[in-house]
Amino acid sequence: MIRIAIDCMGGDHGLPVTVPAAVQVAAKFPDTCFLLVGLPDQVTAALKQARPANPAQFEIVAASEVVTMDDPVDMALRKKKDSSMRVAVTCVKEDRADACVSAGNTGAWMAISRYVLKTMDGIDRPAIAAAIPNQRGGTTTVLDLGANVDCSAEHLLEFAIMGAALSQSVEHIENPTIGLLNIGQEAIKGNDVVKEAAELLRASNLNFYGNVEGDDIFKGTTNVVVCDGFVGNVVLKSVEGLSKMIGSMIRDEFMRNPFTMAAGLFARPVLNRFRNRVDSRNHNGAALLGLRGVVIKSHGSADIYAYTVALERAREAVASKLLEKTSNSVLQISQLIRSKNTESSA
């Protein structure tokens, strides 16, 4: 059985989303069970209302505190030691669960996960990675998406290593290309950190394509795009906002008058396929890479459908042995880089 711990109290919606989503995924995957972490009475009531087909797939794990979306990281980490977030991550550490998922406060989720699980050997800072759909019909893995606002060149190199390892492990791309997000493709562009990171990437054994711009993410120019968390989070929220705006504008145009409404009926199959391709909910669930455990971050405003996607992503990460493969890849790539640097200095 694959065991997934859920911070049931986290996110903008909490129990009305997290528990029904878990019930849906459990019905789809009989080999998966869920540890529902939260205030026991409330979780029990939510589970009863959701009417699971097989109650044996669920275990309620008590937590007496809740980390809110507005809680400072220090409060979540130091003062709320029995929060649903903390207990969910601890389930992974104690091997009660194979993965954990939360839609709660991103900063708190990252801080708690890093404190409880620790980082892999060779990794200083974990990073949030997610797949963004591109024009080639595939996805571009982008990281970091908000875990690290201020980064050094060495951190960007680490992100590239983890992104390459993720592509090798999950996408089965043997030698993924790495792009460094910049304001231009020329080597002279960018701030000092980005320029230094480019030098480190060129000196590594990674398949470094070079600098890429924002539109390259959607062109699919490279398999992986690396940036600091400040820039990455802006990119992610812009993508989500743009997809919603385009969908709303298309809907408004077809509803403009009876003629456009009639045209919309004929165009519905195409519009539905388009909506499915750009719907950010289909890509919900970002992996927190670099930790000694599988940790998934769902969007805070996720509805039931989007949360099921995040849960299925956690399940797939466990089934594909993401942690083991990523850890091995990070170790191998890091050793090759150190070996190459040693040879160069000699």
N, C-alpha and C positions, 0 to 999 in steps of 0.2 A: 504493500500500500504506500502511495505517496501521501505524505502528511504536510499540510499547509496551515500555518498559524496566521490568523487574521486579526488585525487591530480593528475590531468591530465598531469602536467608538469614534474612529478618526474620520476626517474629511468634512466637507460641508454638510453632508446629509446623514452620515453615521449609519445607525442600525437599519433604517428603511431601505438602504442600498446594499450594505455589506452582507447582511444575512440572506436576503432573497437571492443575491448573486451567487453566494456560496451554495445555496440549495439547487440552483439551476446547473451549476458546474458539476455538482455531485451527481445529479441525475444523468448527466452526459457522460461522466467518467466514474464508473463503479469502483475503479481501483484507487480512487482519491478520497481521502477523508480530511476533515477540517477541524482545527482547534479554534473555536470561537472565543476570542479573548475580550473581556469587557466586564461591565457591571452585571453580575450573575442574573438578577431578577429581570433586568431589561433584556438581556440577551436571550434568556429562556422564553420570555413573552414573544420576542421577535421571531424566534425559531418556530414556536408553536403556530404563530400566524402564517409563516411561510410554508408550512405543511410539507416537510421533506418526505420523499418517497421511502427513504431508508434512514431512519434516525440513527442507526448504528454508525453512519458515516460522520457523525458530529459529536464533538466533545466540548463542553463549555468549561473554559478556564477562567477562573475568577481574577479580576483586577479591581482595585478599590478606587483608582484615580483615572482621570482622563486628561490628556494633553490637548489643549484647545489650539485652534489655528493661530491665535494671537499670543500664545505663551512664549516668552523669551526662551532661547535655547538653554540657558543656564538653569532656569526654573524646571524645565522638562527633564533635564539631565540630573540635576543635583537634589531637587526637592520632591519631585514626583517619581519616587523609586518603585512605586507599585502601580504605575500607569499601564493602560492596555498596550501602549507602544512597547514599553520596557519588558513587560511579561511576554509579549509575542516574540520579540527578539531573543529573549532568554530561552524560550522553547527551542529555538534553533541551536543555541549554544549548548543546551543540555541534551541535544539529540532527541527531543520529543517531537520536533518538526523538521522537515527537510528544507522548508522555505518559509518566509514570512512576508506579508503584504500589508501595506497601510496607505490610506489616502490622506493621512493627516499632515500636520506641519512638517514641511520638507526639511528645514534646518534641524528640527528636533529629531526627526526620523534618522537623518544622517548621523547626527552626533551620538544618539543612543546606540545605533547599530555599530558605529565605529568603536565606541567605548566598550560595548559588551562583547563583540565578536573579534575585534582587532583586525588589522590589515594583513594581507599576504606578505610573505617575504619579498623584498624588493620594491614594495609599494609604500610610499609615504602618505599619499592622500587618495581616498576612494573618489570615484567620479560617477556621475549619473549619465547613463547612456541609453539612447532610444533610437528606434528606426523611423526615418522620415521617408515617405514614398517619393519616388523620383520618376522622371519621364520614361525611363527604360523599362518600366513595369516592375522594378524591384524596389529596394530601399537603400537609403544612405544612413549608416550609423554615425550619429553625432554625439560627441561628448567633449567637455562636461556641460551639463544642462542646468547647473545651478548649485551644485554642492560646494564649489570653491570659487568665490568671487575674485580673490586675488591669487594669482598663480605665478610661479617662477618658470623659467624656461625648462628646468628639470621636471617640473610637474607636468608640463605639456608633453614632454617626451614620455613620461609614465602613462599619460592618457592615451598616447599613440600606441604604446605597447599593449595596454589593456584593450583598446579598440581592435587592434589587429588580432589579439587572442580571441576576442568575442566573435569576430568574423570567421576565423578559422574553426572555432568550436561549433557555432550555431548555423552560420551560413555555408559552412564547408568550403570556404574560399581559401585555397592553398596559400596564396601570397597576396593578401589584400593590399590595395593601394591606399596610401595615407595622404590626405590633404590638410594643410594648415590654413585655417580661416584667416583671411587678411583683407585689407582694403584694396588690394591689387595683386596681380600675379607676379609682378617684378620683385626681385630679391631685395631691392632698396626700399620697398614699401613696408609700412608697419612700425610699431614702437620697438623699443630695444628688446623687450622680452620676446616678442614674436620673432625678431631677427635672430636672436640667440637660439631660440628653439629650432628655427629652421636649420641653423648650423649643426645643432645636435642631431637632428633628424637625418641630415645628409651624411653625417659621420657614422650613423647607426647602420645596422643591417636590414632595417625596415624598408619596405618598398615605398619610399617617399616620392610622391608625385611632384610636390612643391606647393607653393602658395595657391589657394583657391579663394574665390569670392562667394558671396552669399548665394548667387544663382547657381553655382556649381553643385550645391546640395541637391537641387531639384533636377539638374541635368544628369546627375549620377556620374559626374566626372571621376570621382574616387569612391571606393567602398566605405572609407572612414573619413570623417572630417573632425579635426581637433580644434578646440578653442577653450578659453577660460569660461568659468561658470556664469559670469556676468553676461558676456556676449551670448553664450549658448542659451541661457534662459530667455533673453530677449528674442532670439531667433525662434525658439519653441513657441512662445506666446504669440509672436507675430504670425507664425504658420497657422496656429489654431484660430486666431482671430480672422485671418484672411479667408480660411475655408468656410467659416460661418458666414462671413459677409457675402462671399460669392454665392453661397447657397440661398441666402436671404434675397439677394438681388435678382437671381434667376426666378425665384418663386414670385417675387413682386411683379416682374415683367409678364409672366404667364397669367397672372391674376388681374392684369390691367383692364381687360374688357372681355366680352363674350367670345370674340374671335381668337384672342390669344389663349383664353381658357380652353377653347376647342382644340387649338394647336397643341396645347399642353397635354391633352389626353393622348394624342397620337405620339407625342414625344416622351411620354412617361417611362417606357422601358429604358430609353437612353438616359433620361434624367436620373432614374434610380441607380443605374450602373455608375454614372458620374458621381452621384452623391456618395455611393459606397466607396469609391476610390479616394475621395477627398475627406471623408468623415474621419476626424481625428480620433474618434472613439475606437475605431478599428485598430489603432496603434497605441492604445493606452497601456501603461505599465512599463516603467523604465527600470532597468537593472542598475543597482548600486554595485559597481565593479570594484574589485580590489579588497573586498572583505572576505573573512573566513566563513562564509555562509551565503546562501542565496537570499537576497533581499530585494524586493520589488516595491517601487513607489508608484502608486496610482495617482492620477490627477485628482486634486481635491474636490472638484465639482463633478466628478464622474457619476453618471446615472447607473442603473442596474446593468444595462447592456455593456457600458464601458468597463465597469468593474469586473464583469465576467471575463472580459478580454484580459484584464490584468491578472486575474486568477489563473486563467489558462496559460498565460505567459509564464507564470511561476511554476505551474505544473510541467510545462515543456522544458523549462530550465533544469528542473530536477531529473526529468526523464532522459534528457540528452546529456546528463552529467556535466552541465555547464561549469560548475565550481571546480571539479577535478580537471577538466580539459583546460579551462582558463588558467588555473594555477600552474599547470604543467607548461602551458604556452608562455606565460609570463616569465617563468623560471628559465626556460630555454632561450627566449628572446633576450632577456636581461644578461644571461651568461654570454651569449654571442656578442652583445654590445660591449660588455666588459672585456672580453677577449680581444675584440677588434681594437678597442681603445688602448689596451696594453701593447698590442703589436705596433700601433701607430706611434706610441710614446717611445718604444724601444728603437 
